[in-house]
């Protein structure tokens, strides 16, 4: 099964999914969509990468489009106003570059550089205005993207986003410790940490500016809505682990559900892959059930008032995009050069990364 009949990447052919990673239910029951702003999005994000000096010009030219970061977001936040879609895409691209810096600081044993970056990000999150011209391009670009995201909804949403991202930074710090010390976390501990390192609640928060409406706590915390949101994110994180397993074993990784299953549950590699697939497929089937409950909840919100109608429409938009996340994540993993480990000269070193820390060789 192929993705779009036309390519959304710099390559000319559609991508076939390897049988070991194929999920027929996604291909059949989760039709893929793409935000109509996507072609401009790709172009503008590429220019933003250059302007903010997040990647060297030669790497932007060679790899940016093929990494498909804009495709991932444009397949998720359908219906978002163009300026919201652009801000999310730039922020997401920043997130991938940050993830690569974190990884390289681990691989090249740069704990001081990581600690410095961690503290700078915490500070920039609290006062982005003061970090737009920071000496570290990663910090300056982060401040820029956060400020843009903060422009769409009230300060209460901004405060929530800030709380959630402070927790993500700290989770990355715990991952740094585990990886530098060679600690493979037990399965349940890993799953809890993965919800933070994958930024489950950040991507869920961003559904709201896409829908043009901040959801009040009783709506966001409704069991069906919250469960649907969690399942969409768990699917993404675990499917990422399945697809990343060869790369992360090659790189002596310790943070992967498959590696935790092998280390702490005594599973063989083959059995760990089977268990990963079982969990992934369970996420999909449970989502299809809870999605119906959440849609009934959305209907109940439409109580004849203007506010009720607004909330009902917003919840339906968010649920539709949770559904879109399944297909967008799925195809991203087969189109993005980020996971084409077999084509790299060194299976443990992505060709699109900058191996230097900011200000260091």
N, C-alpha and C positions, 0 to 999 in steps of 0.2 A: 504494500500500500504506500502511495506517495502522499506528500503534503499538498501544497497548492499546485494547481496545474501550471502556474507560472512561478518562476523563482522569486523569492523575496530576499535573496542574498546575492552576492556578487558572482555566484556560480550560475551556470546556464542550465543545469539539469536538476530535476527534482531528486529528493533523497529517499532511498529505500531504507527501511528499518531492519537491522539484523534480527534474525529469528529469536535469538537469545534475549533480546530487549523488546520484542514486539508485544504490544498489548492490543489485541483486536477490539476490545470493548471501547478503547479510546478512539480508535480509528473509525468505529461504526457509530458510537453513541454521543460523541463529543465533537461535532463539526467545528472545524477551525475557522476563526474569523481574523480579520486584520483591520486595525484602525485605518480609515482612509487617509489620514495624515502621514502614514508610514513613510512614503518616499522622501518627503520633506524632513521628517523626523530623523531619518538616517543621515541625511546630508547635514542637518543642523547640529546633531550630536557629534558627528565627526569633526565639524568646525570647532565645537566647544572643547573637545578633547585637545585639539591643537592650541586653542586660545589659553586654556588653563594649564597647558604643559603636563598633562596627565600621562601621555605616552609620547615617545620621540616621534618626530614627523615621519621617519621611514617606517616605523611600526604601525602608525596610524594608516599610512597609505597601503601597506601590505596586508594588515590584519583586521582593521577595525570593522569593515563591512562583514567580513567572513566570520567574525566572532558572534554576530547576530544579536547583540545585546538589545538593540532597538526592536528587533523582531519579537523578542520575548515579551517586552512591555506592550508593544503595539498589538499583540495577540491577547492581551489580558484586560487592559483598561479601555474596553470598547465603550464608546459614548462619551468619553472624557472630552471636555473642550480642548482645542489644540494646544493652548498654552499650558494646561494642566498636563496633557500627554507629554509635552516637551520637557517640562520640569521633572516629571517622573522618570522619563527615559535618561535624562542627564544624570539624575541622582543614582539611578540603577547602574549606569555605566561607571560612575564614580565608585559605587559599592564593589563592583567586580575588580576595579583597579586597586582599591583598598585591600580586598581579599588577597590579591596577588602580592602586594607589599607585605602583608602579614605573613604569607607563606614564605616569601624570600627571606624575611627577617628570621624566620625559624630555620630554614634550610642553611642559611649562611651564619647562623649563631650570632644574631645582633640583638641581644636582650635590651641593651641600653637604648638603641634606636627605637625598638618597639615601645618601651616604657614611655619614652619622650613623645612618640606619636599618640599613644593612648591618652595621655594627659592633655595633649593639645586638642584632640578631638572632643574630649569631655568639655573643655573650656570653650571651644568654638561652638559647640551645641548650645551652650548657655548664653553665648554672646556672639552670634554669627556676624553682626555688623562690624565688630572689631577685628575680624579675621579675614576679611575679603582680600587683603594684600599680604597675607602671611608668607614668610620666606619658603615654607614647604608647600609646593603646589597642591599636594593632596589635601592639606588643611584649608587652603584658600578656596579650592573647588568645592569642598564640603560645605564651607560657610555660604558660598554662592547658592548651592543647590538647596540647602536648608531654608535660606531666606526666601527663595522663590516658592518653595512648598508652603511656607508659613503665610503666604499672601492670600491664600484661597479661602480659608475657613477661620472661624473665631479663635481667640487665644486659648480657649479651653481645649480645642483640638491640637493646637501647637504644643501645649503643655503635655498632653498625653503622648504625642509623637516623641517629644523630647525624653520623657520618662522611659518610653519603650526603647529608644535608641541608646540611652545611657546603659541600659541592661544589655544590649547587644555588644557594646564596646567591652563591658566587663566579661561577657561570655567569650569574646575573642581572646581576652587575656587568659582566661582559664584554659582555653584551647592551646594557647601559646605555651603555657606551663606543661600541659599534658604531653604535647608533642616534643618539646625540648627535653623532657624527662623520660620520654618513651612510655608514658602511662596510657594504656588502653582502658577507657572507662567502661564499667559494667553496662549492660544493655539499658536498664532503666535510667541510670545516670546519664548515659549518652543521649537517650531520647529527650530528656528534659533540657540538656544543654543544646541539643540540635535545634530545638524550637527557638532558641535565642540566636545561635550563630547563623541560622537560616533566616532569621528576622521575620518569623511568622506574623507577629502582630504589626510590624511595620508595613508589610505588603497589604495586610488587611486594613490597616488605618487608611492607606492610600485609595481604597475603594471609595471612601467618602468624598474627597474633593473631586474624584472622577464623576460621582453622582451629583455633585453640587450641593451636598447636604451633610452637615454633621449629625450623626445619629446619637440620640440621647442614650445614657447608660442602660435604661430598661430595655431598649431596643437592641443595642449591641450585645447585651448580656443575656438576651433571650436564649434559652437552651438550644433551640433548633438553629438559630442564626449563628451562634457561637460554635456549635458543633460543625456546621457546614463549613465555616471559615477555617476551623482547625483541620478538618479532613482534607480540604483543598491544599493546604500548606504541607501537611504531613505527606500527602502523595508526592508533592514536588520534592521535598527533602529526601524521601526514601528512594524515589526514582533517580534522583541525582546521585545518591549513594550507590545504587546499582550500576549506573553508567560510569561513575567515577572509580569504581573498585579497581580496575586494572591500573589506572594512573596512580591511585593512592597506594596500592601495594608496591608498585614500582618505586614510589617515592618514600617508602618506609613510613607511611602515614599510620596514625593510630585513631583518627577520628572518622569512622565510617561504621554504619550499622553492621555491615557484613563483617568487618574486622572485629567488632565487639562480640558478635555471635560466634565467630571462630575462636576467639581468645577465651571468652568467659562461659560459653555454652558448650564448648567442645565440638562444634560443628565442623565438618569438612568444608572446603571452599564450595563444592557443589551443593551441599546441603544449605549453606549460608545463602547462596544465590536463590535457592528454592524458597527459603524462608522470607527473604526480601521480597520476592515476587508475590508470595502469599499475602504479606502485609500490604503491599501496594494494591493488589486486587481487592483486598478487603476494604481499603480506603475508598476505592471507586464504588463498590456496591453499597457501602454504608452511606456515602454521599448521596447516591441516587435516592435512597430512602429518606434521609433527613432533608434533602432539598424539597421534597413534597411538603413536609411539615413546615418548613420555613416559608414556603410560598403561601400556605394557608395562613400563617402568621402575618405575612404581608397583606393578605386580603382583609384580615381582621383589623389591621391598622386603618384601613379606609373606612372611617366611621361617619362619613358625611361632612366632616369639617375640612377646611382647607389644609390645616396642619396634618390631619390624618391622611389625606390624599398625598401630600408631599412626602411623608414618611413611607407610605406604602410604595410609591413609585421609586423612592431611593433604595429601599430594601430590595425590591425586585431587580434594580440595576446592579446592586452589589452581589446578589445571588447569581445573576447571569454571568457576572465577571468571575466569580468563584468557579463557576463551571468552565469558563474560557481558560482559566489557569491550567486546567488539566491538559487540554490540547496544546496550549502554547508551550508549556514546560516539556511536554512529550516531544514535540517536533524540534524544539530548540536543541535538545540533546543530540539530535541526529543531523542537524544542519550547522551547528556552531563548531568552529575550529578549536574551541576550548576543550573538546572531548576527543579530538582525533589524534589520540596518543600515538598510534602506530605510524603516523606520518612525521612525527618529530624526530630530529636527529638524536636527541637525548630524551628518553621517555619520562624522565623525572624533571625536566626543565622545559616549560612552555616557551615556544619561540617568540611569543608576543610580550614577554615580561621584560622589565628593566631590573637587572639584578642588583642595582645599587640602592642603598638607602639614601634618603635625602641628605645631601651634603657629605656623604661618605663614599669611599670606594670599596 
